[in-house]
Amino acid sequence: LVFALCWLPLHLSRILKLTIYDQNDPNRCELLSFLLVLDYIGINMASLNSCINPI
C-alpha cells in the first residue's frame, strides 16, 4: 500500500503529460506548471518510499 501511494503521483503526472498536454493549447503554460509541480512531488515521494521501506 505504501509503495503504491508513494509512486502514484509520479506515474500520474507522467501519464497526464502524455495524454492531455498539447503544444498548441494557449493555456499550456499553466498546465505545464501544474504537471511540473506534480512531477516534483512525485519524485520526492518516490524517494521517500526508499526511506520508509525497511532495509
C-alpha positions in Angstrom: 0.0 0.0 0.0 2.8 2.4 0.9 4.6 1.6 -2.3 1.5 2.4 -4.4 0.9 5.7 -2.5 4.5 6.8 -2.9 4.8 6.1 -6.6 1.2 7.1 -7.7 1.9 10.9 -8.1 4.9 10.4 -10.3 3.2 7.9 -12.6 0.0 10.1 -12.6 1.9 13.2 -13.7 3.7 11.4 -16.4 0.5 9.8 -17.8 -1.3 13.1 -17.7 1.5 14.8 -19.5 1.4 12.2 -22.3 -2.4 12.3 -22.6 -3.6 15.8 -22.1 -0.6 18.1 -22.8 -0.9 19.8 -26.2 1.8 22.1 -27.5 -0.8 24.2 -29.5 -3.0 24.8 -26.4 -3.0 28.5 -25.4 -3.2 27.5 -21.7 -0.3 25.1 -21.9 1.9 27.1 -19.6 -0.5 26.8 -16.6 -0.9 23.1 -17.3 2.8 22.5 -17.7 3.5 24.4 -14.4 0.9 22.1 -12.7 2.4 19.0 -14.2 5.9 20.0 -13.2 4.9 20.6 -9.6 3.1 17.2 -9.6 6.2 15.6 -11.1 8.4 17.3 -8.4 6.1 16.0 -5.7 6.1 12.5 -7.3 9.9 12.3 -7.5 10.2 13.3 -3.8 7.5 10.8 -2.7 9.2 8.0 -4.8 12.5 8.8 -3.0 10.6 8.8 0.3 9.5 5.3 -0.4 13.1 4.1 -0.1 13.3 5.8 3.3 10.1 4.3 4.5 10.9 0.7 3.4 12.9 -1.3 5.9 16.3 -2.4 4.7 
